[in-house]
Amino acid sequence: MRGLYARFALVFIGLTCGILIMALTVLLVQAHRHFVMYQQQAAASADMVTFNAHLEQAIVQSVVWIAAGGIVLAALAGLYAAKRMAAPLMAMKAMAVRMAGGELEARTEVRGNDELADLAQAINALAAQLEKQERLRKTMTADVAHELRTPLATLKSHMEAMMDGVWEPTQVRLAACHEEVERLSHLVGDLEQLTQMDSPHFRLRLQTEDLSAITAQSVETVKAAFAQKEVALRFAVPAQPVLVQADRRRIGQILANVLSNAWKYTPSGGQVEVTVEHANDEARVVVADTGIGISAEELPYVFERFYRTDKSRNRSTGGSGIGLTIARRLAEAHGGRMEIESEVGRGTAVRICFPG
């Protein structure tokens, strides 16, 4: 029997039995000694009343001293056991206090193989997750500032130049300002969508839909853009409809994000293959491209907000870095998931899975 319950039970049962056995042993030894002394003295004296009183007094004193010793021993043993058992909890408390003070790198030592060890591992995992989220929060704050600063700086410079008379407010320059405003609007809209999906009031309009038909519509929408870039777009579906409980508009939004990324990161002459599958009570849409791929170091972070593999933030090869975050949230809201496999120079495969 292992575990925290067994550990406490064995310790206290052992303490109780040990103290009782010790007390009984001492009591028996003392009683035997006093009876021997009583017999020896009784043989040499006829005053039995006095000897009986002495015997009673000796036995009572022995019981009192044994009881006092047992209580002291039990108290000391209990304090020692409590200290040993409370030590891991005190260490975890100290770690929690340090984390509350901002030391998210704090960790506690894991010992043994019981519930306390499991609790220590869970707290360490929580601390690691909090530390990761704190890093992501700081990165996101910097990224949001950058995403806002660039169009605002462009707008400011254009407007100042036109107000000072350096530039004429031509159609081309006004169009450039409008493009920056649109970029800001899209960023704010994406952030609003993330906020809505984090809200407990976010709901999908679920109904029975044919995943093949939704995917076909999304592929048809982007076909012209792929043809213009000279990227082959292939589409394969099973003969039978693939029925899922889904929000048609949201599924289209997921596919639009994934297909947009495939288009951006697949060079001319490349190929993107879209496949709808149904197997093992699961419906899947697989978008596989022959693009530039993603390194193994960056792959775990592609779903994080504002994360982009293009560190230069070149807007011709990437947006704000929120698209995949929204797509994964929407897939999870359907009870599904998104998976990505990629290799630099070989391409990327995105699997969007739904309960079938």
VMD Tcl script that draws the C-alpha trace (Angstrom):
set ca {
  {0.00 0.00 0.00}
  {1.53 3.31 -1.13}
  {0.45 6.90 -1.13}
  {-0.04 9.75 1.28}
  {-2.98 8.09 3.09}
  {-0.98 4.90 3.64}
  {2.02 6.91 4.75}
  {0.09 8.80 7.43}
  {-1.75 5.64 8.53}
  {1.42 3.58 8.91}
  {3.24 6.35 10.80}
  {0.48 6.95 13.37}
  {-0.35 3.25 13.78}
  {3.33 2.51 14.26}
  {3.72 5.31 16.81}
  {0.68 4.22 18.79}
  {1.60 0.53 18.81}
  {5.23 1.26 19.67}
  {4.34 3.49 22.62}
  {1.75 0.99 23.96}
  {4.17 -1.93 23.67}
  {6.91 0.06 25.40}
  {4.56 1.18 28.19}
  {3.24 -2.35 28.80}
  {6.75 -3.77 28.81}
  {7.97 -1.23 31.37}
  {4.83 -1.76 33.45}
  {5.30 -5.52 33.53}
  {8.98 -5.21 34.43}
  {8.26 -2.72 37.19}
  {5.35 -4.76 38.58}
  {7.47 -7.90 38.62}
  {10.31 -6.08 40.39}
  {8.02 -4.68 43.06}
  {6.35 -8.04 43.66}
  {9.76 -9.69 44.09}
  {10.76 -6.96 46.56}
  {7.40 -7.36 48.34}
  {7.85 -11.12 48.71}
  {11.38 -10.74 50.03}
  {10.38 -8.13 52.62}
  {7.15 -9.92 53.57}
  {9.08 -13.07 54.50}
  {11.16 -11.14 57.03}
  {8.35 -9.09 58.60}
  {4.88 -9.73 60.01}
  {3.54 -6.17 59.35}
  {1.55 -7.04 56.21}
  {-0.53 -3.83 56.23}
  {2.58 -1.66 55.79}
  {3.95 -3.84 53.04}
  {0.63 -3.85 51.20}
  {0.57 -0.05 51.32}
  {4.14 0.11 50.03}
  {3.26 -2.29 47.20}
  {0.23 -0.25 46.18}
  {2.22 2.97 46.30}
  {5.02 1.47 44.19}
  {2.60 0.19 41.54}
  {0.74 3.52 41.38}
  {4.04 5.43 41.06}
  {5.18 3.07 38.31}
  {1.94 3.57 36.35}
  {2.15 7.37 36.73}
  {5.79 7.54 35.61}
  {5.13 5.20 32.69}
  {2.09 7.24 31.61}
  {4.06 10.50 31.87}
  {6.95 9.01 29.90}
  {4.57 7.66 27.26}
  {2.91 11.06 26.84}
  {6.26 12.83 26.50}
  {7.50 10.20 24.05}
  {4.30 10.39 22.01}
  {4.52 14.19 21.88}
  {8.14 14.14 20.73}
  {7.49 11.41 18.16}
  {4.39 13.25 16.90}
  {6.28 16.52 16.54}
  {9.08 14.79 14.66}
  {6.66 12.98 12.33}
  {4.63 16.17 11.74}
  {7.78 18.09 10.90}
  {8.96 15.45 8.45}
  {5.57 15.27 6.76}
  {4.95 19.02 6.74}
  {8.39 19.85 5.32}
  {7.37 19.29 1.65}
  {4.18 21.32 2.18}
  {6.15 24.15 3.78}
  {8.57 24.09 0.84}
  {5.66 24.31 -1.60}
  {4.15 27.16 0.40}
  {7.47 29.04 0.30}
  {7.60 28.48 -3.45}
  {4.02 29.78 -3.86}
  {4.91 32.90 -1.85}
  {7.95 33.49 -4.08}
  {5.80 33.06 -7.19}
  {3.25 35.51 -5.80}
  {6.12 37.95 -5.39}
  {7.02 37.64 -9.07}
  {9.71 34.92 -8.94}
  {8.10 32.66 -11.54}
  {11.35 30.74 -11.96}
  {10.95 29.29 -8.43}
  {10.71 25.49 -8.21}
  {10.27 22.98 -5.39}
  {12.18 19.73 -4.93}
  {10.28 16.55 -5.78}
  {10.93 13.59 -3.46}
  {9.30 10.20 -3.25}
  {6.49 8.68 -5.24}
  {3.28 9.65 -3.47}
  {0.59 12.34 -3.57}
  {2.97 14.95 -2.15}
  {5.42 14.23 -4.96}
  {2.56 14.48 -7.48}
  {1.51 17.80 -5.94}
  {5.08 19.11 -6.15}
  {5.31 18.09 -9.81}
  {1.96 19.75 -10.53}
  {3.08 22.99 -8.85}
  {6.36 22.94 -10.77}
  {4.43 22.40 -14.01}
  {2.12 25.29 -13.10}
  {5.12 27.52 -12.40}
  {6.69 26.57 -15.73}
  {3.43 27.34 -17.54}
  {3.07 30.68 -15.77}
  {6.66 31.56 -16.63}
  {6.00 30.66 -20.27}
  {2.78 32.70 -20.34}
  {4.58 35.67 -18.80}
  {7.22 35.54 -21.54}
  {4.50 35.28 -24.17}
  {2.63 38.18 -22.58}
  {5.68 40.41 -22.76}
  {6.35 39.30 -26.31}
  {2.71 39.93 -27.26}
  {2.80 43.42 -25.73}
  {5.91 44.24 -27.73}
  {4.36 42.77 -30.88}
  {1.10 44.69 -30.46}
  {3.09 47.89 -29.99}
  {5.06 47.13 -33.14}
  {1.97 46.23 -35.17}
  {0.30 49.50 -34.15}
  {3.39 51.66 -34.40}
  {4.20 50.87 -38.04}
  {0.88 51.91 -39.66}
  {0.46 54.82 -37.24}
  {3.92 56.13 -38.08}
  {3.16 55.83 -41.79}
  {-0.15 57.63 -41.39}
  {1.44 60.35 -39.29}
  {4.22 61.02 -41.77}
  {1.81 61.07 -44.73}
  {-0.66 63.36 -43.01}
  {2.05 65.76 -41.78}
  {3.56 65.93 -45.28}
  {0.17 66.77 -46.79}
  {-0.70 69.27 -44.04}
  {2.64 71.04 -44.45}
  {2.18 71.25 -48.20}
  {5.14 68.99 -48.95}
  {2.85 66.47 -50.66}
  {-0.28 66.94 -52.64}
  {-3.19 64.78 -51.41}
  {-3.23 62.68 -54.57}
  {-5.32 59.57 -55.09}
  {-2.28 57.31 -54.70}
  {-1.22 58.85 -51.38}
  {-4.74 58.80 -50.00}
  {-5.00 55.16 -51.05}
  {-1.78 54.42 -49.12}
  {-3.26 56.04 -46.02}
  {-6.47 54.07 -46.51}
  {-4.44 50.84 -46.72}
  {-2.81 51.55 -43.37}
  {-6.21 52.30 -41.82}
  {-7.51 49.00 -43.19}
  {-4.52 47.20 -41.67}
  {-5.32 48.71 -38.28}
  {-8.98 47.77 -38.68}
  {-8.09 44.16 -39.45}
  {-5.77 43.99 -36.44}
  {-8.43 45.38 -34.12}
  {-10.99 43.02 -35.61}
  {-8.74 40.01 -35.04}
  {-8.14 41.06 -31.44}
  {-11.88 41.45 -30.94}
  {-12.44 37.94 -32.28}
  {-9.91 36.51 -29.83}
  {-11.59 38.38 -26.99}
  {-14.99 37.03 -28.04}
  {-13.68 33.47 -28.16}
  {-12.22 33.86 -24.68}
  {-15.62 35.01 -23.41}
  {-17.92 32.44 -21.74}
  {-20.74 33.86 -23.88}
  {-19.12 32.77 -27.14}
  {-21.37 30.30 -28.95}
  {-21.30 28.50 -32.28}
  {-24.35 28.09 -34.50}
  {-24.06 24.35 -34.92}
  {-26.00 22.35 -37.47}
  {-25.38 19.32 -39.65}
  {-23.09 20.36 -42.51}
  {-21.21 18.61 -45.29}
  {-17.52 19.31 -44.62}
  {-16.68 18.48 -48.25}
  {-19.07 21.17 -49.53}
  {-17.73 23.81 -47.13}
  {-14.15 22.99 -48.14}
  {-15.03 23.04 -51.84}
  {-16.50 26.51 -51.46}
  {-13.36 27.76 -49.66}
  {-11.10 26.26 -52.34}
  {-13.18 27.86 -55.10}
  {-12.84 31.26 -53.39}
  {-9.01 31.19 -53.42}
  {-8.52 29.39 -56.73}
  {-7.94 32.59 -58.71}
  {-5.25 33.84 -56.32}
  {-3.38 30.52 -56.56}
  {-3.61 30.53 -60.34}
  {-2.29 34.10 -60.51}
  {0.71 33.09 -58.39}
  {1.18 29.93 -60.50}
  {0.74 27.60 -57.53}
  {-1.11 24.35 -58.33}
  {-4.17 23.87 -56.12}
  {-5.55 20.33 -55.96}
  {-8.69 19.21 -54.18}
  {-9.81 15.69 -53.29}
  {-12.96 14.58 -51.44}
  {-14.54 11.18 -50.71}
  {-17.53 10.01 -52.73}
  {-19.89 10.19 -49.76}
  {-20.74 13.41 -47.88}
  {-18.70 14.02 -44.71}
  {-21.30 15.20 -42.21}
  {-20.29 17.11 -39.08}
  {-21.95 19.31 -36.49}
  {-20.43 22.68 -37.35}
  {-20.88 26.40 -37.75}
  {-20.50 26.84 -41.52}
  {-19.22 30.41 -41.33}
  {-16.61 29.57 -38.70}
  {-15.37 26.52 -40.61}
  {-14.96 28.74 -43.65}
  {-12.96 31.16 -41.52}
  {-10.61 28.37 -40.39}
  {-10.04 27.19 -43.97}
  {-9.52 30.74 -45.21}
  {-6.71 31.28 -42.67}
  {-5.00 27.97 -43.47}
  {-5.29 28.37 -47.25}
  {-4.05 31.96 -46.99}
  {-0.90 30.77 -45.20}
  {-0.37 28.03 -47.78}
  {-0.64 30.62 -50.54}
  {1.76 33.05 -48.85}
  {4.51 30.54 -48.07}
  {4.39 28.42 -51.23}
  {6.53 29.90 -54.04}
  {5.52 29.97 -57.70}
  {5.68 26.53 -59.25}
  {4.75 24.87 -55.97}
  {1.72 22.83 -55.09}
  {-1.01 22.86 -52.43}
  {-3.22 19.81 -51.95}
  {-6.49 19.98 -50.01}
  {-7.99 16.67 -48.91}
  {-11.18 15.86 -47.00}
  {-11.09 12.54 -45.10}
  {-13.36 10.57 -42.79}
  {-11.88 7.81 -40.61}
  {-12.12 6.50 -37.05}
  {-15.20 8.62 -36.26}
  {-13.27 11.75 -37.18}
  {-13.57 14.17 -40.10}
  {-10.39 15.85 -41.29}
  {-9.36 18.53 -43.72}
  {-5.68 18.28 -44.65}
  {-3.93 21.19 -46.36}
  {-0.44 20.15 -47.51}
  {1.88 22.49 -49.38}
  {5.38 22.35 -50.84}
  {6.34 25.72 -49.38}
  {9.28 26.95 -47.35}
  {8.32 24.98 -44.23}
  {8.79 25.74 -40.54}
  {11.79 24.81 -38.42}
  {11.39 22.36 -35.53}
  {12.35 25.09 -33.04}
  {9.55 27.40 -34.21}
  {6.83 24.78 -34.79}
  {5.57 24.67 -31.14}
  {4.88 28.42 -31.20}
  {3.02 28.92 -34.49}
  {-0.35 29.00 -32.70}
  {0.73 31.71 -30.26}
  {-0.66 35.20 -30.71}
  {1.44 37.49 -32.92}
  {4.07 34.80 -33.44}
  {5.55 34.82 -36.93}
  {8.42 32.82 -38.30}
  {9.43 35.87 -40.34}
  {11.29 37.85 -37.67}
  {11.68 40.81 -40.01}
  {7.86 41.14 -39.99}
  {7.81 41.55 -43.75}
  {4.16 42.26 -44.53}
  {4.44 40.74 -47.97}
  {5.00 37.31 -46.41}
  {2.84 37.47 -43.30}
  {0.07 39.26 -41.47}
  {-0.28 40.11 -37.82}
  {0.30 36.53 -36.66}
  {-3.19 36.04 -35.21}
  {-4.78 33.99 -38.00}
  {-3.65 30.55 -36.84}
  {-4.49 31.42 -33.23}
  {-8.07 32.21 -34.25}
  {-8.26 29.10 -36.44}
  {-7.16 26.79 -33.64}
  {-9.56 28.40 -31.15}
  {-12.43 27.88 -33.59}
  {-11.45 24.25 -34.20}
  {-11.32 23.61 -30.45}
  {-14.70 25.32 -30.00}
  {-16.09 22.65 -32.37}
  {-14.60 19.95 -30.14}
  {-11.80 19.38 -32.64}
  {-8.14 20.23 -32.95}
  {-5.46 21.49 -35.33}
  {-2.14 19.77 -35.94}
  {0.86 20.95 -37.96}
  {3.74 18.97 -39.38}
  {6.46 20.79 -41.24}
  {10.02 20.52 -42.49}
  {12.16 23.37 -43.73}
  {12.38 23.27 -47.51}
  {9.88 20.40 -47.80}
  {6.59 22.06 -46.94}
  {3.88 22.05 -44.30}
  {0.81 19.89 -43.64}
  {-2.06 21.24 -41.54}
  {-4.71 18.82 -40.26}
  {-8.02 20.26 -39.06}
  {-9.93 17.54 -37.22}
  {-13.58 17.48 -36.14}
  {-15.70 14.88 -34.34}
  {-17.43 12.87 -37.04}
}
mol new
graphics top color blue
foreach p $ca { graphics top sphere $p radius 0.5 }
foreach p [lrange $ca 0 end-1] q [lrange $ca 1 end] { graphics top cylinder $p $q radius 0.2 }
display resetview
